[in-house]
């Protein structure tokens, strides 16, 4: 129990690690590829693809599992998608 409490306090008082630009670009590319698979109508429309990506509101954070050192992206959709 003490280890869990210590980890929560430590996470609360430390800043999120900066992401390397290469990791950000790789994550953005992967997410856009997944969007193209799910929404094939975005395939020939780069502006609509970028809008769909921006509407996801991705938030990077450090992993929360014990021993997890990788970055995790949380997706938060704040608005309903509109028809193109």
C-alpha positions as a LaTeX table, in Angstrom:
\begin{tabular}{lrrr}
\hline
Residue & $x$ (\AA) & $y$ (\AA) & $z$ (\AA) \\
\hline
Unk1 & 0.00 & 0.00 & 0.00 \\
Unk2 & 2.81 & 2.42 & 0.83 \\
Unk3 & 4.47 & 1.83 & $-2.54$ \\
Unk4 & 1.23 & 2.67 & $-4.35$ \\
Unk5 & 0.73 & 5.86 & $-2.36$ \\
Unk6 & 4.33 & 6.89 & $-2.94$ \\
Unk7 & 3.96 & 6.35 & $-6.71$ \\
Unk8 & 0.78 & 8.45 & $-6.80$ \\
Unk9 & 2.47 & 11.31 & $-4.94$ \\
Unk10 & 5.58 & 11.07 & $-7.08$ \\
Unk11 & 3.51 & 11.22 & $-10.29$ \\
Unk12 & 1.52 & 14.18 & $-8.96$ \\
Unk13 & 4.61 & 16.30 & $-8.30$ \\
Unk14 & 6.71 & 15.47 & $-11.35$ \\
Unk15 & 6.33 & 17.00 & $-14.78$ \\
Unk16 & 5.37 & 14.96 & $-17.82$ \\
Unk17 & 8.46 & 13.94 & $-19.80$ \\
Unk18 & 9.02 & 15.75 & $-23.08$ \\
Unk19 & 8.38 & 13.58 & $-26.10$ \\
Unk20 & 11.02 & 13.23 & $-28.75$ \\
Unk21 & 9.88 & 14.75 & $-32.08$ \\
Unk22 & 10.44 & 11.42 & $-33.84$ \\
Unk23 & 8.10 & 9.68 & $-31.39$ \\
Unk24 & 5.47 & 12.36 & $-31.94$ \\
Unk25 & 5.72 & 12.03 & $-35.72$ \\
Unk26 & 5.51 & 8.24 & $-35.54$ \\
Unk27 & 2.44 & 8.40 & $-33.31$ \\
Unk28 & 0.75 & 10.95 & $-35.58$ \\
Unk29 & 1.43 & 8.83 & $-38.67$ \\
Unk30 & 0.13 & 5.65 & $-37.02$ \\
Unk31 & $-3.05$ & 7.35 & $-35.85$ \\
Unk32 & $-3.69$ & 8.84 & $-39.28$ \\
Unk33 & $-3.23$ & 5.41 & $-40.85$ \\
Unk34 & $-5.79$ & 3.98 & $-38.45$ \\
Unk35 & $-8.19$ & 6.82 & $-39.28$ \\
Unk36 & $-7.85$ & 5.99 & $-42.98$ \\
Unk37 & $-8.70$ & 2.35 & $-42.30$ \\
Unk38 & $-11.76$ & 3.25 & $-40.23$ \\
Unk39 & $-12.90$ & 6.13 & $-42.45$ \\
Unk40 & $-11.93$ & 5.33 & $-46.07$ \\
Unk41 & $-13.66$ & 8.51 & $-47.31$ \\
Unk42 & $-10.76$ & 10.50 & $-45.79$ \\
Unk43 & $-8.27$ & 8.76 & $-48.08$ \\
Unk44 & $-8.19$ & 11.44 & $-50.79$ \\
Unk45 & $-8.91$ & 14.41 & $-48.56$ \\
Unk46 & $-5.83$ & 15.49 & $-46.54$ \\
Unk47 & $-7.58$ & 18.50 & $-44.99$ \\
Unk48 & $-10.42$ & 16.37 & $-43.64$ \\
Unk49 & $-7.89$ & 13.81 & $-42.37$ \\
Unk50 & $-6.00$ & 16.53 & $-40.50$ \\
Unk51 & $-9.28$ & 17.88 & $-39.01$ \\
Unk52 & $-10.21$ & 14.37 & $-37.87$ \\
Unk53 & $-6.78$ & 13.95 & $-36.29$ \\
Unk54 & $-7.00$ & 17.33 & $-34.52$ \\
Unk55 & $-10.48$ & 16.56 & $-33.19$ \\
Unk56 & $-9.09$ & 13.56 & $-31.26$ \\
Unk57 & $-7.25$ & 15.85 & $-28.80$ \\
Unk58 & $-4.39$ & 13.46 & $-28.06$ \\
Unk59 & $-2.75$ & 13.86 & $-24.68$ \\
Unk60 & 0.61 & 12.13 & $-24.04$ \\
Unk61 & 1.30 & 10.85 & $-20.54$ \\
Unk62 & 3.70 & 8.49 & $-18.88$ \\
Unk63 & 2.59 & 4.88 & $-18.44$ \\
Unk64 & 0.90 & 4.06 & $-15.14$ \\
Unk65 & 1.57 & 0.34 & $-14.87$ \\
Unk66 & 4.44 & $-0.73$ & $-12.63$ \\
Unk67 & 7.57 & $-1.07$ & $-14.73$ \\
Unk68 & 5.95 & 0.67 & $-17.71$ \\
Unk69 & 8.31 & 3.28 & $-19.08$ \\
Unk70 & 6.57 & 3.96 & $-22.36$ \\
Unk71 & 4.46 & 6.95 & $-23.30$ \\
Unk72 & 0.71 & 6.44 & $-23.57$ \\
Unk73 & $-1.57$ & 8.66 & $-25.64$ \\
Unk74 & $-5.06$ & 9.33 & $-24.31$ \\
Unk75 & $-7.71$ & 10.20 & $-26.86$ \\
Unk76 & $-10.36$ & 12.67 & $-25.81$ \\
Unk77 & $-13.14$ & 13.52 & $-28.24$ \\
Unk78 & $-14.68$ & 16.83 & $-27.23$ \\
Unk79 & $-17.08$ & 17.30 & $-30.11$ \\
Unk80 & $-19.29$ & 15.20 & $-32.32$ \\
Unk81 & $-17.82$ & 14.52 & $-35.75$ \\
Unk82 & $-19.52$ & 16.39 & $-38.57$ \\
Unk83 & $-20.43$ & 14.99 & $-41.95$ \\
Unk84 & $-17.93$ & 15.97 & $-44.65$ \\
\hline
\end{tabular}
